Amino acid sequence: AFLSHKCSAWRQGHKDAQPNFRGGMKREGPVSNGTAKRLKNHALGGKEMPSLGAPNARPRSQTYVTAGQVMVISEVFEVEDPLAEVQELSRRLDSSRGCLLSSSYEYPGRYALWTLGFADPPLALEAWNRKFEVSALNCRGRPFLPTIFGMLKATSAVSEVKMVGSDKIKGEVMEATGYFSEEERSKQPSIFSVIRAFVNLFESAEDAHLGLYGAFGYDLAFQFENVKLHKDRDPKQRDLVLYIPDNMLIVNHQIQQSWRVKYDFAFASEGKMLSTKGMDDKGAEVAFKPRTQLPAGKERRELKPGEFAKLVGVAKEKFVRGDLFEAVLSQTFQEPCKAKPSEVFHCLQRRNPSPYGFLMNLGEEEYLVGASPEMFVRVERNLKGVRVETCPISGTIRRGKDALEDAEHIKKILSDAKEESEITMCTDVDRNDKSRICEHGSVQVIGRRQIELYSKLIHTVDHVEGYLRPEFDAIDAFLVHTWAVTVCGAPKTWAMQFVEECEQTQRRWYGASIGHVAFDGHLNTGLTLRTVRIKEGVAEVRAGATLLFDSVPESEEKETELKASACLNAVRNPHDLPPEIAQTPSMPLKQADHRVVLIDFEDSFVHTLANYLRQTGATVTTVRHSQAEHALASSKPDLVVLSPGPGRPTDFGVSKHIDRLLKMGCRIFGVCLGLQSIVEHFGGKLGQLPLPMHGKPSEVKVHAVGHDGSVVPAEKAGPIFKSCPSSFVVARYHSLYGLRPLPECLVEIASIMPGVSSGDGVEASKPIVMAIQHKTLPIAAVQFHPESILTSPELGLQMLINAFSL
């Protein structure tokens, strides 16, 4: 009643800034968790429109009263230059507390592009095991405390709570006692009882942005799981840091909208109204202190090379006994951090786009900077109900040097039985987590072993959803997944115990979560992976690997090093691009004044071949076979290339072209039909494959064999495969091939890999000829296509460069 009486006066005081307030006590029906409000954003033409984690369209300014009778006044302002605002906010976070969350990674049906952040929040909730503090971080936080103090005194899970001065509340949560069913495990007393009390106090369907933002620590799980601790804990290390903001920058890149929301709050306390109106929002500033060297006693890696691999052996013993199905062990790397946290953040954003990027100043000279690829839990309401989704990542392989090599790596990981087992176990555990609190039949795998590409890694990802039963909420959804099987293992409790026994140090924030618990009932959190923890100028990067019985110890150790590398590179060199990005594709030196005539035998790939030849720096003229005589009349080219083509060499009279070129003394390089033409011209014969090879890969072996099968000295093999490996995969588009014995003047310099069936119907013990070199003339040819995407572009280009040395 008191707030109702004051509401009109409050709106009057803000009418110049915002003329469109709603009625202060208006609520949209009996629905909680933001149902009615948010359904508008999920239905367009009757079709559900998930947010993909992005903030909804720009809201309007409003005044409303929360479920706990807190008056909230939000003013919305347009942002003219969002990029500049984000840069300025990140700079402020080097010295002021706050958060910047950013999704710089898109995936259909999963992730969108957005940025959200704030500095100098009025209030912080921090926890050390079951002890907690609520602190006013500036004068605007003080009006919150009497109401929050009253709320906490009324919370049954809180065993003690007291005011400490005018800007702090201290309290403790009781230990769980009595009986809890597994379905009710998330309801037992824990620090999340305090979080739930905050949500209940500020709950409203009116605002999708207001909530608790920050970081959750790994040790919070031990308030629910009975794990015997073996590692010493730093008593000063916090397990939770969450902020309530009052000035938020929001950018939805998808719809190209950006806005700022400024909040004022009013609280009824002992017959008076305490408000934040007109108060200064400036909090304490602590400048970042860089380091150029690690403190004495700190090593760059906590495990010496080879020690992590030994732990894999320990895990395998657990798998053999059936104690564990899988386990995730990690190790920590450390570097002095001479760059500001904001510089490391922007570096990761550029180099390693991810759906959960973050920069957090947690106070006490502690920062979290990350680019996490993995969702932890996301909860949103749609037309069907309250949807819980997760995207477990399991299965990792290194990125290729280009899209073609990426494709090969993707094929490799998708055909790897170990990687499939790894993600299957993760998803089965994840489905079990959801089944504890979701409607029966609603837990579904909606994406299976889907590919996500990141800067250095390729991951396989499942996408799992379920719909909450009415008695559960977003916090329950968060807790039943704590922590994800992808960061601890399975069965979870035994895996957590194994992690505690084997790892060298406590995980702190690693493997836990960052994100947003919204007061309208939704939640969006990412796993704390690919993260730099900066404490007093020391950057720590922790990385893990999922271990199974068939894990290769050395490979798993290398995986942790690879996963840590992006963050470590960002700490070491935040301004310079890493070598793999900074290097442009290596271009060969210009072939000085070299002129190439490419004779086209009506081929479909001739212009790509010409493109490759031009990349050598040469000047290339492409002519149809019927016009070749005219093109060659003016001057002798440095190289003539006989193109691929359909049919047989006799269909184009290729032999007469070769005669002309020999009289001119030209270098000749043949491709596919070109090889067949050279074989026939010098008296050889052609065969036809039992099965045509069109657009198919085969592995070739480089060797030098004479027409009689004798080994030919390397110097007689010619230059075509110089600087190429001894075997490699090539693209084939042919039915005809050169038969053995080849003409005496020709040397076989490559064949299909002996003993391997290539699918062409020829016996594996008699692999066909794939490249030739003339013994005395500057003539060579390949049966495959060096310009195809199935042949490595670097190798194809190298062969063409080598052709100038015939």
N, C-alpha and C positions, 0 to 999 in steps of 0.2 A: 504493500500500500504506500509505503514511504517513497519507493522508487517511482510508482505510478504518479504520485503527486509532483515529483520533481522532473518528470520526463519532459513535460511541455516547456518548462523553464529552460531546461538544457537545450532542447531543440531551438528555442528562441535565440539562445546565445550563439548558435551555430548557423542561423538561417542565412546569413550573408555568404558564408562559405559553401553551404549546401542546402538548396531549397527543396530537395525532393525526398526528405526523410519519410519513412513509413511510420505508422503508429508504433510507439515504443513497445507495447506489450503484445504485438501481433505475432501469433504462431500459426503455422499452417497445419491445422488439424492435430490429431493425436499421434501422428507418426514421429518416431525418434530416428536418430542416426541420419538425419538430413534427407529423409525419403522424398517427400513431396518436392522439396526444393531442387534436389539433384536429378530427379527423374526428367525434368525439362531438358537437361543436358544429355540425356541418354535416349531420347526418342526424337527422331526426325523422319517424318513420313511413316511412322509406325516402326521404324528400324532402330535397334539399339546402337548408340554411339558411345563406345567406351572412351574414357579420357586418355588411356595409355599412360597414365601418370601425370599428364600435363595439367596445369591449372585451367579451369574453364574460362570461357569468354569473360571479358572485363565486367565486373559487377557494378552495381550502382551504390552510391553512398547511402547509408541507412543508420537507423538507431534501433536497437532491439535489446531485449532482456533475456538473459540466459536461464537455463533450468535452475541454477543456483541463485537467481535474483541479482546477477551482476549486469549493470547497464553498460552496453558497448555501443560506442559511436564510431562508425567507420567513415572516413572521407577518402574518396577515390580521385586520383589525379592522373592525367595523361603524362606519359614519359616521352619526350621528343627524341632523345638520343639514347636508346637503351644500351648500346655498346659502351658509350662513355660512362653511363651510370654503373654498369657492371664492373668496368675497370676501376672506377672510383671506389665502389663498395669493396672490391677485393683488396685494394690498397689500404683501406681503413681497417680491414681485418688483420693486417700485419701487427696492429697495435691495440685494436679494440675487440672486445668479445663479440661473437656473433657467428652466423652461418651463411654460406653460399652453396646452394645445391644447383646442379646443372645436368641436364640430360643432353648430351651432344651426339647421341646415337639413335638412329631410327630402325625400327623393325616392324613390318606390317602386323597389326593386331597385338603388338606388345609394347613398343616404345615409341614415344614422340619426342620432339625437341622443345625444351623449355628451360628456364632459369628462374630461380627464386632465392631471395636472400635478404639479410638485414644485419645491421650492426647496432651496438649499444642497446640491447634488449633491456627492459626494466627488471626482469625477473629470471632467476636461474634455480633449477632443482638439481641438486647433486647428491650422489650416494656413495657410501663406502660400505659394502656389504649391506647390512640391514639398517645402518645409520644413515640419516639424510639431513640435508640443510636446504632451506628455501631462503634465497638471498635477494634483497633489493640491490640491483647493480647500479642504480642511480636513484635520484629522488622520486622519479615516477614509479619506482617499484614499491615505495613505502605504503601507498594507499592499499595495495593488494594484501599486505600481511595480516591485518586484523581479521579479515574475512577468511583468508586461507587458514589462519591459526584456529579459528572456530570450526572450520570444516575438518581439519585434521584431528581436533579434540573429539569430534563426533565420529571419527572413523575407527571402527572396532579393531582393525588390524594394527593400529598404531598404539604401541604400549606406553610410550611417553612422548611428550612434545612440550616445548617451552619457547617463549620469546627470549631472544638475546639482544638486548638493546632495541633500537627502532628499525633495524634493517636486516634482521636475521631470525629465522625459526630453526630450531634444532629438534630432531626427533629420532625415534627408532621404531622399527616394525617388529612385532612379536614373532617368535618362532612358531611354525605351524604345529598344532597339536590335534589330537583326535583323528577321526577317520575321514579320508577323502577318497572318493572313487576316482578312477583314472579320468573319467569324463570331467570331473570337477577339479582336477589337479591345478588348473590355471586360476581357480578361485581362492586357493589357500593364501594365507598372509605372506606377503613378499613386498619388495619395494614397488612392485606393480600395483599393489593396493593403493599406494600414494598416487601413482599416475592415474589410476582409475578415479580416484577422488577428485583430482584436478579436472578430468574430462567431465565428470558429473556436474561439477561446479560451473564450468563454462559451456556446457553442452547447448548447442543451438543449431537448428537447421538453416539458419539465415546466412551463415558464412562458411565458405569452403576453405578459406585460407588460414584462419586463426587456429592455433594449436601449439603443441610442444614440438620443438625442433632440436635435434642434436644427436648424441651418440650413446649407444648401449654397449657395455663391456661384457666380455666373454664370461667372467666369473658370475654374472647374474644367474646363469643356468644352475649354479650350485644351490640356489635357494629352492630349487624344485627337484634336483637330482642328487642322490646320496653318493657323492664322489669323495673319496678320501684324498685330501690335499697333500702333495709331496713337495711342492715348490714353496720357497719363502715368498711371501707377499709383501710388497711395499705398502706400509700402512697409509701412505699419502696418495697412493694410486686410486683414483676414483673409478667406480664402476658405472657411473651414469652422469651425464651432463645434458640437461635439457633446458631450453629457453622458451619463454613466451615473448614474442616480438610485439612491437607497437608501431613499427614503420617498415613496411615490406615493399621491396622491389620485385615485380613479377613480370616475366616475359614469356609469352606463348609464341614461339617461333613458327609453329604450325599455322596459326591463323594471323600471324604478323600483327599481334597486339601486345602492347606493354603498358603497364600502369603501376602506380604506387598507391598503397593503402596505408593511411595513417589512422591509428586507433587512439581513442580516449576511453577510459573506464571509470565507472562510478560504483561505489560500494556502500551499502547501508551498514553502519557500525555504531551500535549503542545510541540510536536515535539521530545520528549525524550522517551526512553523506560525505564520504572521502572520495575525491576524484583526482585524476591526473591532469585535468585541464590546466593549461598554461604552465605546466612544470617543464623544467629543462630536462632534456633527454640524454645529456652527455654523461657517459660513464668514465671510469678510470682508463687511462691509456698506459700501456707498458710496451715500449718499443722492442721489436725483435732484436735479439742479440746474436749475430752470426758467429760461426766458428770456422776456422781454417784447419784445425787439427782436432782429432779425437782426444777427449780427456785421458789422462793416464789410467791404464787398466782396462780400457775399452778396446776391443778388437773389431776389425772390419767384418768378420763373420764369426758367429758363436760356435760353429762347428768347423773343424778342419776338413779339407777336401777328403772325401772317402768315408767320413764318419756318418753322414746321413745315410749312405748306402748300407752301412752296417745295421742301422736301425730298421731298414727294410727287411733284413734277415730276421730280426727279432719279431717283426710283425708277421712274417710268414709262419713262424712257429705257432702264433696265436690262430692263424687261419687253419693250420693243419689240425689243431685240437678242436676247432669249432667254436672257440671263444669269440671270434670276430669274423664277419664276412668281408669287411673292408675297414680301412683306417686312414685318416688324413693326418700325417705328421708334417711339421713345418720347421723352418729354421730362420734365424734373423740375421740380416746384414746391416751394418752401420756405416755411416759416412758423416763427416763434419758438414754442416749445412751453412754454406756461406751466402746462399741466395735467400731472399725473402720467401716466406710461404706463398705469397700471392704469385711470385714468379714461377715457383715450382708448379702451382695449380694451373696457370695459363699454359705452361709448357706441356703438362699432361693433357690438357684440353686439345692442344694442337696435334700432339703426336699420337695420342691414344684416346680418341673419342669413345665415350662409354655412356651407358644409360644412367649411371649413378656416379657423377663427378661431384666432388665436394671440397670445400675449404672451410675449416672450422677453427676458430680461435676459442679454445676451451678455458682460457685463463691459466694462471700459474705457469706461464711460459710453455704451454702445451698446445700443439696444433695437430689437426688431422687433415691431410691432403690426399685425395684419392681419386681413382678412376676405376671404379668397380664395374665389372661386366655383369654381375649377377643380382637379380632381384632376390630379396629375402622373402617378404610377404607384402602383398598389396591387397587392400580391401576396399571395395566400392559397391555402392548399391546400384542395381539396374532393375529392369522390368521384372526379372525373375526373383529377385531378392538380394541378399547381401552376399556378394561374390568374393571368394578368397582365391587368389591365384599366386602361384610360384613358378619359377623357371629354373629348375636345378641344372647346373652346368657340370658335366663330367665327361671327360674325353678331350684331350688337348694335343695339338700338333703344331709345329712351327709353321708360320706363314711362308709361302714361296716367294721367290724374287719377283714374280709377276703373276697375272691371273691364270696363266696356263699351268704354272707350277702349283698354284693354289688348288687348281682343279685336281691335279694328281694327288696332292696331299689329302684333299677331301675324300677322294676315292679310297685312299689308303686307310684313313681313320674309320670310314663307314664300313669297311670290310674287315676291320680288326675286332676279333672276337673278345679280346680283353677289354677294349674300350666299350663295347656293347654291354658286357657284363657290368662294367663299372656304373654306367648310367642307369641300367635296369635296376640295380640294387638301390641306387639313390632315389629313383622315382617310386619304387615300391615302398620305401620308407616314407617318402613324402606323402604318398596316398594314404598311408596308415595314419600319419599325423592329422591329416584333414578329416579322416573318417571318425576321429574322436569327437568332433564337434559339428560336422556337416550333416545335412540331410542325407538319409540313405539313398543311394543311387545317383547322387549329384556329383560325386567325385569322379572326374573324367580326365584322361590324358588327351589334350586337344592339340598337342604338337609333339611329334616323336623324332628324336635325333635330328633336330633341325640345326642348320649351320649358322653360326654367328662368327663374323670375321672381325678381329681386332688388330691393332698395329703390328704385333709380333706373333699373335697366336690365332689359331682356328679352334673353336670349341663346338662340341655337339651339345645340344640343349633340348630338354623336354619342357613342355608347358602343361601345367596341371591346374585344374580349377575345381572348386566345390562351393556349395551354398550353405551358409551358416544356419543351424537350427535357431529358433527364436530366442532361446535362453542364453545364447552366446553372442559376443560382440567382437570388434576388431582386436581388442587387447587379448582376448582368448585365442584368436587366430594367430596372433604374434607368438604367444607363449607356447602353444602346442608344437610349433615348429622350432623351438629354441633348443639347441642351435641346429642349423641345417645339416643334414647328413653329409652334404658336400664339403663341410669344413671340419667334421669330427669323425664320421664313420658310422658303422652299424654292427650290431645293435648299439643304439646311441649311448646308453649309460656305460656299457662296458668299453665302448670306443673312447668316451670322454675320460674314463679311468686310465686307459692305456696312454692316451695323449698326456695326461697329467704325470704319468710315471716316466715317460720317455723323453719328452721335450725338456730342453735345458732351462727355460725361463717361462714365467707366466705370460699368457697371450695378451693380456691387457685388452686392447680394442680389437685385435685381429680375430677374424672368424665370427664376430658378433654383427652389429648392425648400426647403420646411420639412417636418419630420415625424419619422418613427420607423423605424429599422432594427432589427427585433426579433431577439433571439438565438434564437428558435425557427424562424427562416427566413422569416417574413412581413415585409411592408413596407407602410407607408401614408404617402404623401407628397402634398402639395399644391403647386401652383405659387405662387411668391411674387409675387402680384398684389394689387391693392387694399391695399397695404402702406405703413405709415408707418415709415421708418427714422429713429430719433431718435438723434442723435449730439451729445453735449455741449450738449443743450438745443435743437438745431435739428432740426425735423421736415422730412424729405424725403419727397415722394410722387412716384413715377414712374408714368407711364401711357403706354400705347402704342396704336397702331391698326394693323390688318392692311391692307396696301396691295396693290391689284391694278391692272391696267392701266386698268380703268374706275372707279377711285376718284375721288371729287370732292375736291380738295385741301382746300377750306375745311371740308367735312363731316368729313374725317378729323381735322383739327385740333380741331374742336369735340368730336369723340368722345374725344380724349385729355383735354380739359378736363372733360367730363362724367364720365369714369371716375375722375378724380382728385378730383372734388367731394365725394364721400361722406367720404373720408379727411380732406380739408382741413377740411370742416365739423366733423368730430369733433375735430380739433386746435384749431380756433378756439373752438368752443362745445360742449365735451363734456357739459355739464349741461343746456343748453337744447335742446329739440327744434327741428330745422330748420323753417323756415316752412312747407314743404309737408306736414310731419307735424303741427306744432303747431296749424295752423289747422283748426278744425272746419268742416264744410261750411257755407258762408255761407248763413244763413237770412234771408229778407227781413224787414223790419220788420213787426210785427203790423198787419194791416189793421183799424184801430180800429173795433170794433163792426160789422164787416161780416158780413152773413149771406148765405149762398149756398144756393139750392135747386138740386139736381142732379136733373133729370128723367131717369129710367132707362127707356130703350126696350129693355129685356130684353137688355142688352149683357153681354159677358164681361169687360169691362175697366173697368166703371163705378166699382168701389171703388178701383182704383188712381188713377183720375182724381180721386175724392174725396180720396184721400190727398194728392195733389199740391195740391189746393185748400186743404186744411187746413194744409199747409206754408206757405201765405201768411199764416197767422195767422187766417184767417176761420173762422167757425162754419158747418159744412156739414151740410145735411139731404139725404139721398138718398131719393127717392120713386119708386115705379113710376109710369109714365105714367097709369095708371088712377086713381091717388090724388093726382095733382098738384093738381087743383082744391081739394081739402081742405087741402093743405099751403100753398097760396097765399092761403087765405081769411082767415087771421088777420092777416097783415101783409105789406107789400111787401118782398121781399128786395132786397139791394143788387146781386145778380147772379143770373141764372138760366142754367144751363148745360144745353143740349140734348145728351144723350149720343149716342155711336154706337149702332148696333144693326143687326140683320139686316133683310132685306127692303127695302121702299120706305117713304117717309114716309107714304103713304096707308094703309099697313097699321096705323099707330098713330094716324091722324088728327092728325098733328102740327100741321097748319095751325090747328086750333082752339085749341091751346095757345098758338101765336104770337099769334093774335087776342087772347086773354085777356091775355097779357103786354104787348102794345102798349097795350091799354086801361089797364093798371096803370102804364104808363110805365117798365117794367123794362129794365135792361140785359140783353142776350141774347148769349150766346156759344155757338156751335154747333160740335160736333166730328163730322166724318165724316157720318153720317146727319143730324146737325144742320145742316150746310152744305147738304146736298141739300134738306132741308125748307125752309130759308130761300129758296133759289133758286126752288123750286116755289111757295111762298106768295106771292112777289112777281111771279109770272107767267112764270118761266123754265121751261126744259125740262131733263130729265135724259137722258143717254146711258148706254150700257153698254159697258164696256171690251171689246175683242176678247179680251184675256187678263186674268183676274181677278188682283188684286194683294193677296194675303193673307200678311201677315207678311214683306213684302219692303221693302227700302230704296230710296229714290229721292232724288236731289238736287233741291231746290227753289231757285228764284230769287225774291227779293223785288223787286217793282216795282209801280207803280200805273198801271193801264190802265182807261179808261172802257169802257162797253158797246160803243162804236163803234171801239175800238182806239186811241183817242187817249191821249196821255200825260196823266196827272192830276197836279196839283201835290202835293208831298209832304204838305202839311198836310191834304189830303183823303184821304190813305191810312190815317188812323187810327193808333191807338197799339199795335196788337197786336205788331208786330215791332220796337218800340223797344228799343234795346240788344242787338239780335240782328244777326248778320252778314248780309251781302247774299245769301249762299247757304249752305245747310247740308243735311245728310241727315236725312230723316224716315222714319217707319214708315207703311206703307200697308196698310190692311185694307178694300178696297172693290172693288166691280164697277161701281157707278153713279157718275156725276160730273155736274157742272153744265155744260151746253152753252153755247157762245157763239152768238149774242150774249147776254150776261147781261141781266136786266132793267135798264132805264135807271137805276133808283135804286141799283144796286149797282156797286161798284168792284172790279175784280180786283186784289188786292194781292200775289199770289204764284202762280207756276205751276211745273210741272216744268221743269227747266233746259232751255232751248231748244237744239236741235241735238244732244241727247244721248238715245240710246235708253234708255228706262227699263224695257223689258221688258213694257209693258202693251199692246203691239200698236198703239198710236197713233203716227202719223207724228211723228218727232222735230222736224220743222219746225212742228208744230201742237201744242205741249205743252198738257196739260189744266190747267184752273184748279185751284189748290190752296188759295186763301184769298180771302175776300171781306170787304168793309166797306160798310155802308150809308152813302150820302152825307150823310144828315141825321139818322138815328136812331142810338141807341147799340147797334148790332147788328154783330157780326162773326162769322166762322166760318172754320174750317180743315178741309180734306178729310182731312188726315193725323191721326195719333194723337200728341199731344204727350206722353202718359203712357207710351208704349212704350219698351222698352230700345233700340230702334233710333233713337229721337230723343234727342239729348243731354238728360239730365235737367235740366241748368241752363237750356237753352233752353226746354224744355217748361214748366218752372216760371216762367220769365220771361214767357212768353206769357200764362199765367194771371194773373200779377200785373198785366200790362198790361191785361187784360180789365176790371179794376176802374176803368180810366180811360176806358172807352168813353163 
